[in-house]
Amino acid sequence: MREGRASITAQRVAERRAAHQVFDIPKVFDDPVALAIIGNEAAAQIRAEPARAQTPVSRGLRAFMAVRSRYAEDQLGEAVRRGVTQYVILGAGLDTFAYRNPHPELRVFEVDHPATQAWKRSRLEAASIPVPASLTFTPVNFERETFEQGLAQRGFDAGRAAFFSWLGVTPYLRREIVLNTFERIAALCPQNGVAFDYAIPRDSLGLLQRIAFDTIANRVAAAGEPFVSFFKADELMSELCRVNFRHIEDLDTEQINARYFQDRKDGLQIGGGMAHLMCAHG
């Protein structure tokens, strides 16, 4: 993200989640706030262009944007059942969980760049979406402070277990920053958990998968937010074990489709093979 402005990618991701609400039945991820938060103009454009939504690239992208949010919230539900009462959304963008939170005892912390967070708050106000008392906005300029410092200033209890989601972020950060972030999450509390997505290296993909990869990579690069980091599943799992995460799940494309898109009449599923979903906790 360029300094001083909200994330273009955050808007595009939110529009994909909103399109899922309009075009796909049944929904993998049911989000009644998705259309409202993107703004009336963007919502109207989605509804006005159904043909554009049915291209293979559009279908695959919105399937992945929807399913990764579903996966993170599924894993959060498991964490809540383990007794977790704090949820931290790193790089929250236009995430809507806090405005439909089904867990009465769960405190939600949205961590993001101040420019993106200010933009989001204006969207919430324009759409008359109320901000619940259980939500704490946590603006963090990562050039000047850490997410831990930002959370500490907003009442986060580092001594109690928390669950973190970190969606659509790791490909845009340098490898050492990604790994250091996992280490810091684990160091805060041994029972902490995190759900995230990551991209695997281009040279591990087949020809058609590389074509899909290049299409997406060129788009985000043109928006000023290029892909930077890629990981192999086994090495990433090893790194997570090294920092004392003990329970780790990794889902590749085939496993994601089997869990969330099985037997759909519309054939909606993710493709491309480049993205994985992973959850780790102590």
Secondary structure, 3 states (H helix, E strand, C coil): CCCCCCCHHHHHHHHHHHHHHHHCCCCCCCCCCHHHHCCHHHHHHHHHCHHHHCCHHHHHHHHHHHHHHHHHHHHHHHHHHCCCCEEEEECCCCCCHHHCCCCCCCEEEEEECHHHHHHHHHHHHHCCCCCCCCEEEEECCCCCCCHHHHHHCCCCCCCCCCEEEECCCHHHCCHHHHHHHHHHHHHHCCCCEEEEEEECCHHHCCHHHHHHHHHHHHHHHHCCCCCCCCCCHHHHHHHHHHCCCCEEEEECHHHHHHHHCCCCCCCCCCCCCCEEEEEEEC
